[in-house]
Amino acid sequence: MAALTPRHIQNFSAADQLEPHWGYADRVVPCVNDPGSCEYLDVVYSSHDRGMIYTGIFWLTIGGILLVWAISRRLFPHEDPVAARLRQEKQRQQPPPTTTAAETGAGAPTPRASAARRLLQAIGSTSRRYLLPTTPLRSIFGRTTRLQVLILAILTGYLTIWSFVGITYAMWKTPIKGQPPEVYNTRTSLGPWADRVGVLAYALTPLSVLLASRESLLELLTGVPYTSFMFLHRWTGYIILVQSILHTIGWVLVEAWLYKPQPQVWNNWIAQDYARWGVVGLVLLVLMWLLSLRVVVARVTGYEAFRKAHYVLAMVYIGALIGHWQQLQCFLVPGLVLWGLDRGARLVRMGLLHYGYWPEEGKYGFRAAKAAVKVWRDAENGDVVRLDFDHVQKPWSVGQHFFLCFAEGSIWQSHPFTPVSFPAADAQGRVRHSYIFRAKQGETKKVADLLIKKLADAPAGTTTTTPVILQGPYGTPITSSLPNNANVLCIAGGTGLTYVLPVLLQIARRPTPEFLVHHLELICVVKRHSDLEWVRPELDELRERGVPHGFRMRVFVTQEARNGTMEEKKSEEGDEDSTASARSGSDEYARGRPDVAALVRDFVGSVVRGPTRVFASGPPGMIVDLREGVAACNSGGRVWKGEEEADVRLICDDRLEW
């Protein structure tokens, strides 16, 4: 407490009574200082007490939103498409006794939805039209949606209000004992305001950790994939940085300028432990910001080095904050607990997948999966690797992904991959895992080179394998809310096929024609026609099973094809235009990079009835264009009138967005 005495201009040793204040130093009552100093202390403590109340309101607001969201998801869950269709068929087959067949509308078009449902759908369609496109301030916010920026603006405005309200703004000139009258302290509301900003920075720390968690409590409550919170995590960190800088500037001005005599006051203040820990915390925060810059990650550190450094610096930063102001560790300890639980849950997930009884070995233990390897060499764009293995586990949901650790590379790194295989268990409980990735640089390049060497050294006719350790599944199901009357368009660029093919396979595997979608189409954008060999087993199954569903597949080849068949087709047509196309069986081929927004508009324009769902994965530029195209196809007014064709949604894989 003695270290706090100079700052709070109170003589604690001569105090008759101490008045506790949560998150702050106790106050000496009654005040025995000069009147100006006593008024200043009134403002200091009252503004702090209100600030603590405001942080409580802030967290209660977040908790209330999450609670309402979670309860709404339980009270009004999305019905499984197959179950919905069965229920509808049962209702049609068993009409009320007093109802005639004509009155049931057997064979008639589906009746218009209720007003409440149409209202919700219209609101959703209108919001997508205006909030789905990428923000125009791309140089600042990156390739994120207007909705994310709107949420950030609301959060920033909310925090700005709490930063200024409840503070009495005034100035007091107070005498200094042993100094002439012309030497005095200037006490202002700058100090209380700087404290308020600092308290809010502390209060945001557990939120920042929560937004970054892979084992996400937010995903569990809201159903929103944990990857969607990374933008807010990044910008919450920026807000904390700005708050910390403002807090520091405020108190530097007070201690180095407004308080006299100088430099004695400044030297005594900066020598205190809590001030030094504050400087350490700010330096760590600035360092985390610098290391998170896109140019630094891309050209200097690489993602894995950034990630590990970020973990270490963040934990040391929280420790420095505790050293700076221990009274506010109520906001910091939860951040440490959340971080620890996240790491612990990852280990538990990994153990559940790999620890057990292995009949082949006749013992319990931890065992990595053995993945069969295939490699397609591509010196220009990066080699492509396919891994296939069976693993005994519960099937995951379509759209979820796993983090894979390649034990022959580094056990300290893992990377997210979406299985291209459909999640279905056989009689022995084994589920087929199939993964595809392009090795350009970093760990994947290292692993690919190692596998290429193993393939070259392997005897002819043998299968080359590599040990793989899994963590997952992560993410949320992407087809659980797919309407049974939906039109489905899947667009994939390169290895993005792994995201959309399981969606199509799930639809194609539906057992009876009762579960048909109106339109089912796949658009692939690949560099070469031979790239489709990566997913030949899945495409062959899709072509076979998709016939009853009217499945259509279009392939756009963006570079000169090295496949003889494609070159022959092009020469036969004799058309050198970049949009020239060819047809092979049920598949259609075209050269050039497509306008994906126009493809979406054409698909929606061909829809006769029912909503449209667009599933997509590919380069960031493709996702940006798709957002524009899907947004333009939405119309809340038409949906309100019962035209479900104007209800268009985009479900995309945005894990790689910056």
N, C-alpha and C positions, 0 to 999 in steps of 0.2 A: 504493500500500500504506500510505502514511503516513496516509491518510484512514481506514483501517481500524484503526489502532493503538489509538486511545482506546477503541474499542468492544470490542476483543478483548484488552485489558489485557496486551498483549505488547510487548516491546521488540525490534522487528525489526532495528534497527541493531546491536544487540549479540548477535544470534543466532549460535550456532555452526552450527546446521543448521535447515533449513526442511523440514517434512513436508507434502507436497502432499495436498490433499483436494479431490476432484472437486466442483465447484459451490460451493466455499467458499474462504475465505482460507487461505493456508498457515499451518501451526502451528509455533511456535518449540519446538524440542526440544534439550535437556531443558528442562522448565518451571522458571523461576527465580523465580516469584512466591511469595507466601505459600501455605501448604498448602491453605487454603480456596479460593483462586483457582485453584490447580492442579486440585483436584478438580472445581471448576466447569467449567474448560476441558475436562477429560476428558468430562464429560457433554455439553457443547456439541458437541464434535467427534464423539463416538460416536453421539449422536442424529442428527446431520446425516448421517453416513455411512449409518446404517441407513435414514434417510429417503430417500436417493438409491436405496438398494436397493429400498425399498418402491415408489418410483415406477417403477422398472424392472419389478417384479412386476406393478404395475398395468397398464402398457402391454403386457407379455407376456400378461397375462390377456385384454386386449382383442384383441390380435393372434391369440391361440390360438382365441378364440371365432370370430373372422372367418374364420380359416383352416379350421377344422372346418366352418363353415357353407358356405364356398365350395366345399370339396371334396365335401361332401354333395350340394350342388346339381348338381355335375358327375357324381357317381357315380349319383345317383338322380334324374335329371331328370324333370320332368313331361312325359308323352308327349302329343304333339299329338292332339286328339280324333279327327280324321279318320284319322290314321295308326293310332291304336288300333283304330278300327272296321274298317279294312281288314285289319289283322293278325288280328282276331278272325274276320272273314268267311273269310279264307284258311285259318285253322285248321279252321273248320267244314267247308269244302269239300274239304279234304284230310285226312280222318281216317287214323290209323295203319292199315296193312293188316290187322292182327289185331283191329281194333275194329269192331263192328257198328254199324249206324246207330242202333239202340236204345240202345247203350251211350254213344254220343256225346251223347245227350240232344237231338237235333235237334228244334227247336221247343219244347223245354222251357225253363223259366225259367232265367235266368242263375245259375250255381252261386254259392254263397256264397264270399266272398273268403277268402283265407288268413288264418290267425290273426294273423300279423305285420301284415298290412295293416289288419285290423279293429282291432287294438290301437292302431295309429297314428291311425286315424280316430276311435276312441273317445276317445283322449287329446285330440285336436284339438277334438272336439265338447264335451267336458267343460270344456276351457279356455275355449272361446267362451261357454259358458253362464255362467261366473262372471267372466270377465275382459273380455268385449266390452262390457257396459253402461257407460254414462258414469259417471265417478266421482261419488259423492254430494257431494264437497267441491268443487262447481262454482265457488263464489265464490273459491276459491284456485287451482285447477288449470284452470278453464275447462271447455270441452266436450270433454274427452279421455277415453279409455277407462281402465278399471281396469288394463289391461295396461301402458299407458304409465306410470301412477302406480306400479305395482309395480316396473317397471324402474328408475324414478327412486329408489324407496325402497331397492332393492338397491344402486344406485350410491352413494347417500348413506350407507348403512350401511357399505359397503366403505371409503369415504373416511374415515368417522368412526373406524373401527378403526385405519387407518394413521396417523391424526392423533395417537393416544395411545400406541400400543405402542412399545416400544424406547426409552423415555425414563426415566431414573432421576429420580424426583421427590424433591427435597431442598431444603434452604435452608442458605446459608452466610453468616456475617457476617464480612466481611474488612476489615482496617484500610486507612486511606487515608493515604498518605505526606504528612506535614506537617500532619495534622489531629489534634485531641485524640482520646482513646479513645472518647468518647461520639459522635463523628462517624464513621460507618462505612458501608460499602456492604452492602446486603442482596442477595445473589445467590441466585436461585431457578431452578427449572426452567421458569419462565414464558417466559424468553427462548428456550431451545431448543424449547419447544412452539410458540411464535409462529413461529420459523423453519421448523419442520416444516409448519405450516399454509401458510406462504408458499410453500414448495417445492411442495406439492401444488397450489396455485393456479397456479403456473407450469406444472406438468405437465398441467393440464387445458386450458390455452390452445389447443394444437393440436387437441385433441378438440373444443372448441367450434367452431373453424373447420371441421373435418371434418364436423361435424353440420349446418352451415349451407350447405355447398357445393351448388350446382345441378348442376355436373359431378361427381356424387357417386361417390367411390370406394366408399363404403358401399353404395350402390345396386348398383354393379357386382358387388360380392362377395356380397351377400345377396339381391338381387332385390327388396328392399323399396324402395318409391318414396322419393325424397329428401324429399318433403314430410312423410313420416311421422317424420322425424328432427327437425323444427323444434321440437316440444315439448321434446325433450331438449336441443336447442341453447339454448333459452330458459332452461331450468332449470339447465343447466350454467353459464350466465352468472350466474344468481342464486347458485349455490354459490360461484363464484369471488369474487363480491362479498362474501359472508359471510366467506369465508376471508380476504380482503384486509382487511376491517374488523377481524376478530379478530387478525390479524397486526399491524395498526397499533396497536390498543388494547394488545396485549401489550407492544410495545416502548415505547409512550408511558408506560405504567405503570413500566416498568423505568427509562427514562431521566429521567422527570420526578418520580419518587417514591422508588423503591428506591435509586437511586444518589445519593450526596451528594458535595459540598455543592450545594445548589440556590440560585439558578437557573443557576449556572455550567455544571453538567454538561449541563443541557437546552439552554442556548444554544449551547454548543460542538457538541453532537450535531446539532441541527436545522440548523446552518449548513453541514454537510457536503453535498456534491453528491448522494450516493446517497440521503440522507434526503429531500432536496428532490424528487428525481425520484420517490421513493416517494409523496410527497404528491400530485404531479402525476398519477401513475398512478391513485391512489385517486379523485381528483376526476373524472378522465375516466370511470372505471368507474361512479361514482355518476351522472354525467351521462347515460351510455348507458342506465342503468337507468331514470332518470326519463323519458327520451325514448321508451322502449319501452313505457311504461304505456299501457294501452288507452285511457284517457280522454284522454291527451295526444295520441296518434296520431289519435283520432277527432275531437277538438274543436280541436286547436291546429295540429299540423304536417301531418297527412295522411300517407298511407303512403309516398309517393315521397320526400318531404322526410325522413321518418324513416330510410328505407333508405339514402339517400345520406349523411346525417349519421352513421349507424351505421358505414358503411364507413370514413369519414374518421377518426372518433373511435377506432375499433378499431385502425387502423394506427398512429395517434399513441400510443395506449395501449401497444401492443406496444413501440414505440420508447422510451417512458418506462420500461417494465419493464427493457429492456436497460440504460438509464442507471442504474436503481436497483440492479440486481445483474447485472453483465455475465457473471459466472461461470455463470449459469443460462440463457444465451441458446441453449443446446442445445435447450430447449423452445420457444423463441420463433421462431427462424429457420425451423423447419419450418412454423409457422403462417403466416409471411409467404410461404413458397414455395407452400403449398397455396392461399392466397388468389390469388397471381399465376397459378398454373396454372389455377385456376377461371376467371378472367377471360380468360386467353389462349385456353382451349378454347372459350369462348363466341364469341370473334372468329373462330376457325377454323370453327366450325359455321356461323356467319353467312356467311363467305366461301365455303364449300363450296356453300351454297344459292343464292347470288346472283352469284357471280363465274364467268364462263365465256364461251363464244362464242355470240353471239346472231345467228342467221341473218338476222333481219329488218333488223338494223343492220349486218351484215357485219363485226363486230369483236368483240374480247374486251373485257370490262369488268364493272363492278359495276352491276347493275340491280335495282331494286325490282320486286316483283310488282304488277300493276295489277288491283285488285279492283273488280268491279262492285258497286254499292251499292243496297240497298233499305232503306227506313226506315219503321217503323210509329210514328206519333205517339202519345204517351201522356203528357199533361201531369201526370197524377196519380201514376203509378208510375215514369215515366222512359221515354224513347223507346227503341225496340228497333231495332238495326241488324243487317243481314245482309250479309256480304261473301262473294263468290264469285269464284274465279279458278283457273286451271290453272297448274301449275308443274312443270317437268321435274325429277324427283328420284326417289329410291327411296321406295316407299310406307312409311309408318310403321306401327306396330302399333296395333290398336284399344285405346283407353284412354290413349294418349300425347297430349301437348299441346305447343303451340308458344307461344313468347313473340312477340307482335306489336308492332312499333314503327310507329306511324302517322307517316310522314315529314312530312305536312302539319300535324301537331300539334307534337310535340317529338321530336327524335331522341335525347333523353337519357332517354326513358321507354319501357318495354316492359311488356306485361301478358300474363299466361297465359290462353290460350283453348284449349278442346278442339274439334277439328274435328267438325262434325256429319256430314260426308260420310264415306263408306266409303273407306278407302285402297286404291285399285286403279289401276294405271297403264294407259294406253291404248297403242296401237301405237307412238306417238311418245314414250313414256315420260313423258307428262304425267299428273299426279295432280290430281284436283279437290280444292281446299280450300274449305270453307264454314264460316263462323263466325257466331255470333250472340251479341250482348251487349246488355245493358240499360244505358243511359247515365243514371246517377243524379247523379254528381258527379265532380269531378276531371278527369283527362285524357280519360276516355271521354265525359263530358258535353261537353267542349270539342270533341272530334272529331265527335260527333254533331251539334252545332250547326253546325259547319263543313260537314258533308256535307248537312245539310238546306238550307243556303244554296246549295250547289252544285246540288242537285237542283232548287231553285226557279229558278235562273238558267239551267239547261240547256235547250236547245231541245227541243221535243216530239219524241218518238220516238228520242232519243239515249240512250246508256247512260252514266251517270255513274260514274266510276272514281276511286279514290284509291290512291296508292302505299303499299305495305305491305312492311316488312322483317321477315323471319322469323329466329328462332333456335329450333333444336330438331331433332328431337323430344326431349321430356323425359318422364320417367316410365317405368313398366314396362308391358308388355302385360297386359291384364286377362282375356283369354280363352284364353291359352296353356295353362292347366291346367284348362279347363272339361271335365268328364267328358262322354263321348259319350252317357251315359244321364241327363244332368242335367235337372232342371226349372228353367226360367229365368223369374224375375220381375224386371221392370225398373220402377222407380218414379222419377219425375222431377218436380221442382217448377220451373215456369217455364223459364228457359234451361238448367236442368239436363238438358233433353232432349238437348243436344249430347253428353252423356256416355254415355247409354244407347242412343240410336238406332243408333250404329255396331255395338254388340253384337248387337242384333236383326237388323240388316242382314246381318251376317256369318253368323248362323245361317240366315236366310232364303235366302241366296245359295248354300247348300250344294246341290250339283247333283242329288243323288238322294235318294229317300225312305229310303235306308239310314242317313242321318245325322239322323234325326228326334230331337228332344227330346220328352219325354213331355208337358210343359206349357210353353207359351210365352205370356207375358202382359206387356202394357205398361199401367201406370197413370200417367196424366198429371194433375198438379194445376196448373191455370192460373187466372188471374184472370178471363179472359173466353174464351168459345169461339173467338172470332176469333184468339186468340193462336196457335192451331194453324197459322195461315197462315205463321208463321215457318218451319215445317219441312214445308210441304205436299209438296215433291218426295220427301223421304225417307219420309213417311207413305204417300204413294201407292204407292211401290215396296214398302213393307213390307206394305201391305194386299194387294197383288197376289201377291208372292212368299210371304207367310206363310200362305196358305190351306192348302197341303199340310202345314204344321206345326201346324195348329190354332191359329193366332195369334188372340189376343183382346186388345182394347184397351178400356180404361175411362178416361173423362175426368171429372175433378171440377172444376167451375167454382166458384170461391170468391167471386166478386163478381157483381153483376147483369150479365147478358150484354147487350151492345149489338148482338149479331147477331140479326137478325129471326127466323132459323130457330129458334134456341134459344128465343126468347121465345114463338114460336108453339107449340112443343112443350110448353112449360111450361103455357101457357094451356089447351091441349087436355086435358092431364092433369088440370088443376084441382086439383092437390095443392100446397099451400103449405108443406108440411113441408120442412125443410132437407135431408132425405135423399131427396127425390123424384128419380126418375131417368127417363130417356128413352132410346130405342134408335134409332140411325140406321144402317141397314145392319148391318155386323158390329161397329160401335162402340157402346159404351154410355156414356151421359152421366148425371151426377148433380150436384146442387147441394150446396154446403157443403164444409167442410174435412174430409177423411177421417181416420179413425183408422188411420194406416199400420201400426201394430203389429198391429191386428186384421186388416187386409188380409193381412199376412204370415202370421198364424196360419191364416186361412181358406185361403190358397193352399196352405200346407204340409199342412193337413188334407185337402185334396182330392187330394194326391199318392198314387198307388197304389204306385209303386216308384221308386227312384233318389234321389240327393241333390238338394238345391235350392241354387241360387245366386241371390242377390238382388243386383242391380246398382242403385245409387241415386245420385242427385245432386239437391241442393236446399238449401233454407235449413238452417242449423244445427239448428233445432228439429226438423225432419223427420228429420235424421240421428240425433239423440239418440233419438227415438221408435223408429226402425228398429232401432237397436242393441238396445233393450230387447226388441222383438218377435222379432228373430232369435235373441237369446240364449235366450229362453224356449222356442224351438222345438227347441233342441239337447238331446240326451240321450246321454251316453256309454254308458250301460248298454244302451240300445236298439241303438246302432250296433254294440256288441260282439256282440250277438245276431244281427247280420246285417241289421238294419232300417236301410237307408241313408236312409230318409225323415227320420230324426232327425239327419242330417248336413246342416246348413244354414249357409251362409256368406254374409257381407255384404261386397261389394266396393263401396266408395263413394268419391266424390271429396271429399276433405277439405282441399283446398288453401286454402279460405277460412276454416278454423276458427282461432279464437284460442287 
